[in-house]
Amino acid sequence: METNGVGWLAAIIIGGIAGWLAEKVMKSDMGVFMNIILGILGAVILNAILAALDVGILGVGWIAYLITGFIGACLLIFIARLFRRR
């Protein structure tokens, strides 16, 4: 089974990198496990949103997965911060 053209092991590794990059950019401190979760979930959620909007800009492969994971993880951190402030 593959995710956006990458295998599950690659999705975990790339998701971890994407989550780590998002953590650094968004200046949050969540730990390695949460970085992996945020990167993978971010990529899956953003891919679903882009597919629903019929936007296929980012393509398939590990670079596309890294970019979507990074953007998606940043969005998830942003949304979490909105709820945490209330």
C-alpha positions in Angstrom: 0.0 0.0 0.0 1.3 3.4 -0.9 0.7 7.0 0.1 1.0 9.6 -2.6 3.5 7.5 -4.6 5.7 6.6 -1.5 5.6 3.5 0.6 4.6 3.4 4.2 8.2 3.4 5.6 9.1 6.4 3.4 5.9 8.1 4.4 6.9 7.8 8.1 10.4 9.1 7.4 9.3 11.9 5.1 6.4 12.7 7.5 8.9 13.0 10.4 11.1 15.4 8.4 8.1 17.5 7.3 6.8 17.6 10.9 10.3 18.6 12.1 10.6 21.4 9.5 7.1 22.6 10.5 8.0 22.5 14.2 11.1 24.7 13.5 9.2 27.2 11.2 6.2 27.5 13.6 8.5 27.6 16.7 6.7 24.8 18.5 8.2 22.0 20.7 6.4 18.7 20.2 8.9 15.9 20.0 9.9 13.4 17.4 6.7 11.2 17.6 4.4 14.1 17.3 6.5 15.5 14.4 6.0 12.2 12.5 2.2 12.2 13.2 1.9 15.9 12.2 3.9 15.4 9.0 1.9 12.3 7.9 -1.5 13.7 8.9 -0.7 17.0 7.4 0.2 15.4 4.1 -2.9 13.2 4.1 -5.3 16.1 5.0 -3.8 18.6 2.6 -3.9 16.0 -0.2 -7.5 15.3 0.5 -8.3 19.0 0.5 -6.4 19.5 -2.8 -8.2 16.5 -4.3 -11.6 17.8 -3.2 -10.8 21.2 -4.8 -9.5 19.4 -7.9 -6.1 21.0 -7.5 -3.2 18.7 -8.4 -0.3 21.1 -8.3 2.1 19.2 -6.1 2.2 15.9 -7.9 3.3 12.5 -6.7 6.5 11.3 -5.1 8.6 12.0 -2.0 9.2 15.7 -2.8 5.5 16.3 -3.2 4.8 14.3 0.0 7.4 16.4 1.9 5.9 19.7 0.7 2.3 18.7 1.4 3.4 17.2 4.7 5.2 20.4 5.7 2.3 22.7 4.7 -0.3 20.4 6.2 1.7 20.2 9.5 2.1 24.0 9.7 -1.7 24.3 9.2 -2.4 21.7 11.9 0.0 23.5 14.3 -1.8 26.8 13.5 -5.2 25.3 14.1 -4.1 23.7 17.4 -2.8 27.0 18.6 -6.2 28.7 17.8 -8.0 26.1 20.0 -5.4 26.2 22.7 -5.8 30.0 23.2 -9.5 29.8 23.9 
